[in-house]
Amino acid sequence: MVPDEQELAGGNASGKVVRVGNTVRKPWLDNTAAVQDYLRALRSSGVDVPQPLGKDDDGRSVVEFVEGVLALEELPLTRDDLLRVGRMIRRIHDASEAFVIPDPDGWNMLLPAEAPDLMCHNDLAPWNLVRGDRWVFIDWDGAGPSTRLWDLAYAAQSFAMLFDGQPVKEAAARLRAIVDGYQADESLRSALPAAMAERTAAMFTLLESSHETGFQPWADMFVNGHGEHWRGAAQYVRQHQSAWEQALDRP
């Protein structure tokens, strides 16, 4: 136990998370060593991510604490902000190409991508983007093998606020900004609407099945608002797929 620990709120699946000075400490997981290697590789490529700091005397993972405000608290983001988010995600994906995934068949991914070929964050969303003097994606514990399409589908849906109750025209404009910032090619742009529908539905299915089997923490999340949110989001994304296709079709 380290003195002056401050428990951090907001995480749903990371176990107890505390701040100690300028560091964040979390439980050490089976994949933590590989994830810390991944963060080092990204940083060496010039991508600003939290500095990995190994393991503390209590056996916990230690990473740099990043000061700022979560993008979740400032939604909806402006078009310029969304363009910047898209550029950030593209830099992460491009830098990840050089990282060799250790034991590619040994990862147990909650929402596995088809034919994974790239190490990805897997939760690039407004609740994991800190904005301040630096803009930094945090909470890399779920990193693992995926694809550009699967990772971008989740990020685009969440940052564009493609969920129930949002005006479709405004949501489509936000989606376009993120994908333009990413500078997605024609193949990726055309595949994204269907991938967003599949990825959003998969998130709801995970929560629903976890509730049925008691698989935590997703079982509790299902009844604490996440289930209804993702049910509505999955329906919304699929219902308006033609709007997303039109938004991403280059003029």
C-alpha positions as CSV (number, residue, x, y, z in Angstrom):
1,M,0.0,0.0,0.0
2,V,1.4,3.3,-1.1
3,P,0.6,6.4,1.1
4,D,-1.6,9.2,-0.3
5,E,-3.5,7.0,-2.7
6,Q,-6.5,8.7,-4.4
7,E,-9.1,6.3,-5.8
8,L,-10.2,7.3,-9.3
9,A,-13.7,7.0,-10.4
10,G,-15.1,6.3,-13.9
11,G,-13.6,3.0,-14.8
12,N,-16.0,0.1,-15.4
13,A,-13.8,-2.9,-16.0
14,S,-10.3,-2.1,-14.6
15,G,-10.7,-3.1,-11.0
16,K,-9.6,-0.6,-8.4
17,V,-7.7,2.3,-9.9
18,V,-5.8,4.8,-7.8
19,R,-3.7,7.9,-8.4
20,V,-0.4,8.2,-6.5
21,G,1.3,11.5,-7.3
22,N,1.8,11.6,-11.1
23,T,1.1,7.9,-11.6
24,V,-2.0,5.7,-12.0
25,R,-1.9,2.2,-10.5
26,K,-4.2,-0.7,-11.5
27,P,-4.2,-4.5,-11.1
28,W,-1.5,-6.3,-13.1
29,L,-3.2,-8.5,-15.7
30,D,-2.0,-11.4,-17.9
31,N,-1.5,-9.0,-20.8
32,T,-0.2,-6.0,-18.9
33,A,3.5,-6.7,-19.8
34,A,2.7,-6.8,-23.5
35,V,0.5,-3.7,-23.2
36,Q,3.3,-1.8,-21.5
37,D,5.7,-2.9,-24.3
38,Y,3.1,-1.6,-26.8
39,L,2.9,1.8,-25.1
40,R,6.7,2.0,-25.2
41,A,6.7,1.2,-28.9
42,L,4.0,3.9,-29.6
43,R,6.0,6.5,-27.6
44,S,9.2,5.6,-29.5
45,S,7.2,6.3,-32.7
46,G,6.3,9.8,-31.5
47,V,2.7,9.0,-30.4
48,D,1.8,10.7,-27.1
49,V,0.4,8.0,-24.8
50,P,0.8,7.5,-21.1
51,Q,4.3,6.5,-20.1
52,P,4.5,2.9,-18.9
53,L,6.3,2.6,-15.6
54,G,6.4,-1.1,-14.9
55,K,5.1,-2.7,-11.7
56,D,5.1,-1.3,-8.1
57,D,5.9,-3.1,-4.9
58,D,2.3,-4.2,-4.5
59,G,2.4,-5.9,-7.9
60,R,0.3,-3.3,-9.7
61,S,0.7,-1.8,-13.1
62,V,2.0,1.8,-13.0
63,V,1.6,4.3,-15.8
64,E,1.8,8.1,-16.1
65,F,-1.2,10.2,-14.9
66,V,-2.2,12.6,-17.6
67,E,-3.8,15.9,-16.5
68,G,-6.9,17.2,-18.3
69,V,-10.6,16.9,-18.9
70,L,-12.3,13.8,-20.4
71,A,-13.8,14.5,-23.8
72,L,-16.9,12.8,-22.5
73,E,-17.6,15.9,-20.4
74,E,-17.4,18.2,-23.5
75,L,-19.6,16.5,-26.0
76,P,-20.4,17.1,-28.7
77,L,-17.0,18.0,-30.0
78,T,-16.5,20.6,-32.7
79,R,-15.7,19.6,-36.3
80,D,-12.1,20.8,-35.8
81,D,-11.8,18.7,-32.6
82,L,-13.2,15.7,-34.4
83,L,-10.8,16.1,-37.3
84,R,-8.0,16.1,-34.7
85,V,-9.4,13.0,-33.0
86,G,-9.4,11.2,-36.4
87,R,-5.8,12.2,-37.0
88,M,-4.8,10.9,-33.6
89,I,-6.4,7.5,-34.3
90,R,-4.7,7.3,-37.6
91,R,-1.3,8.1,-36.0
92,I,-1.9,5.3,-33.5
93,H,-2.8,2.8,-36.1
94,D,0.1,3.7,-38.4
95,A,2.6,3.5,-35.5
96,S,1.1,0.1,-34.5
97,E,2.0,-1.4,-37.8
98,A,5.6,-1.7,-36.5
99,F,4.6,-3.6,-33.3
100,V,4.7,-7.3,-33.5
101,I,1.8,-8.8,-31.5
102,P,3.2,-11.3,-29.0
103,D,1.5,-14.7,-29.1
104,P,-1.2,-13.6,-31.5
105,D,-3.4,-16.6,-30.9
106,G,-3.1,-16.4,-27.1
107,W,-5.3,-13.3,-26.5
108,N,-8.9,-13.6,-25.1
109,M,-10.6,-10.6,-26.7
110,L,-14.0,-9.6,-25.5
111,L,-15.1,-8.4,-28.9
112,P,-12.8,-10.1,-31.3
113,A,-12.3,-8.7,-34.8
114,E,-12.3,-10.9,-37.8
115,A,-8.8,-11.8,-39.0
116,P,-7.0,-9.5,-36.5
117,D,-3.7,-8.1,-37.8
118,L,-2.9,-5.0,-35.8
119,M,-2.4,-4.2,-32.1
120,C,-5.2,-1.7,-31.1
121,H,-6.5,0.1,-28.1
122,N,-10.0,-1.3,-28.6
123,D,-11.7,1.5,-26.6
124,L,-10.8,4.7,-28.3
125,A,-13.8,6.6,-27.0
126,P,-14.7,10.0,-25.4
127,W,-14.4,8.5,-21.9
128,N,-10.8,7.6,-22.6
129,L,-9.5,10.8,-24.3
130,V,-8.0,13.4,-21.9
131,R,-7.8,16.9,-23.3
132,G,-5.6,19.6,-21.8
133,D,-2.1,20.8,-22.7
134,R,-1.9,17.4,-24.3
135,W,-4.5,15.3,-26.0
136,V,-3.9,11.7,-24.8
137,F,-5.9,8.4,-25.0
138,I,-5.7,6.7,-21.7
139,D,-6.8,3.3,-20.3
140,W,-4.9,0.9,-22.6
141,D,-5.6,-2.2,-20.5
142,G,-7.9,-3.7,-23.1
143,A,-5.4,-3.3,-25.9
144,G,-4.9,-6.4,-28.1
145,P,-5.1,-7.8,-31.6
146,S,-7.8,-6.2,-33.8
147,T,-8.0,-4.4,-37.1
148,R,-8.1,-0.8,-38.3
149,L,-11.7,-1.2,-39.3
150,W,-13.0,-2.7,-36.1
151,D,-11.1,-0.2,-33.9
152,L,-12.2,2.8,-36.0
153,A,-15.8,1.6,-36.2
154,Y,-16.1,1.8,-32.4
155,A,-14.3,5.1,-32.1
156,A,-16.3,6.7,-34.9
157,Q,-19.6,5.6,-33.5
158,S,-18.8,6.9,-30.0
159,F,-17.2,10.2,-30.9
160,A,-19.8,11.0,-33.6
161,M,-22.5,10.3,-30.9
162,L,-24.3,7.8,-33.1
163,F,-26.9,6.8,-30.5
164,D,-30.6,7.1,-29.9
165,G,-32.0,10.6,-29.7
166,Q,-29.3,12.3,-31.8
167,P,-30.4,14.3,-35.0
168,V,-29.2,12.1,-37.8
169,K,-27.9,15.0,-40.0
170,E,-25.7,16.3,-37.2
171,A,-24.5,12.9,-36.2
172,A,-23.6,12.1,-39.9
173,A,-21.6,15.4,-40.1
174,R,-19.6,14.4,-37.0
175,L,-19.0,11.0,-38.4
176,R,-17.7,12.6,-41.6
177,A,-15.3,14.8,-39.7
178,I,-13.7,11.9,-37.8
179,V,-13.2,9.8,-40.9
180,D,-11.9,12.8,-42.9
181,G,-9.4,13.4,-40.1
182,Y,-8.3,9.8,-40.3
183,Q,-7.9,10.2,-44.0
184,A,-9.6,6.9,-44.6
185,D,-9.3,5.4,-48.1
186,E,-12.3,4.4,-50.2
187,S,-12.2,0.8,-49.0
188,L,-12.3,1.7,-45.3
189,R,-15.0,4.4,-45.9
190,S,-17.3,2.0,-47.7
191,A,-16.8,-0.8,-45.1
192,L,-17.3,1.5,-42.0
193,P,-21.1,1.8,-41.9
194,A,-21.7,-1.9,-41.8
195,A,-18.8,-2.4,-39.3
196,M,-20.2,0.2,-37.0
197,A,-23.6,-1.6,-37.0
198,E,-21.8,-4.9,-36.3
199,R,-19.6,-3.5,-33.6
200,T,-22.4,-1.6,-31.8
201,A,-24.6,-4.7,-31.8
202,A,-21.7,-6.8,-30.5
203,M,-21.3,-4.5,-27.5
204,F,-25.0,-4.9,-26.7
205,T,-24.8,-8.6,-27.1
206,L,-21.8,-8.8,-24.7
207,L,-23.7,-6.9,-22.0
208,E,-26.9,-8.9,-22.5
209,S,-25.2,-12.3,-22.5
210,S,-23.1,-11.3,-19.5
211,H,-26.2,-10.4,-17.6
212,E,-27.6,-13.9,-18.4
213,T,-24.5,-15.7,-17.3
214,G,-23.4,-13.4,-14.4
215,F,-20.1,-12.5,-16.1
216,Q,-18.8,-9.5,-14.3
217,P,-18.4,-6.5,-14.5
218,W,-20.5,-6.6,-17.7
219,A,-23.5,-8.2,-15.9
220,D,-23.9,-5.3,-13.5
221,M,-23.2,-2.8,-16.3
222,F,-26.1,-4.2,-18.3
223,V,-28.6,-3.2,-15.5
224,N,-26.9,0.1,-14.6
225,G,-27.8,1.9,-17.8
226,H,-25.2,0.5,-20.3
227,G,-27.6,-2.2,-21.5
228,E,-30.3,0.3,-22.6
229,H,-27.8,2.7,-24.0
230,W,-26.2,0.1,-26.3
231,R,-29.5,-1.4,-27.2
232,G,-30.7,2.0,-28.5
233,A,-27.3,2.7,-30.1
234,A,-27.3,-0.6,-32.0
235,Q,-30.8,0.1,-33.3
236,Y,-30.0,3.7,-34.2
237,V,-26.8,2.8,-36.1
238,R,-28.4,0.1,-38.1
239,Q,-31.6,2.1,-38.8
240,H,-29.7,5.0,-40.3
241,Q,-27.0,3.1,-42.1
242,S,-27.8,4.8,-45.4
243,A,-27.2,8.2,-43.8
244,W,-23.7,7.1,-42.7
245,E,-23.0,5.7,-46.2
246,Q,-24.0,9.0,-47.8
247,A,-21.9,11.0,-45.3
248,L,-18.8,8.9,-46.0
249,D,-19.2,8.9,-49.8
250,R,-16.6,11.2,-51.3
251,P,-18.1,14.0,-53.4
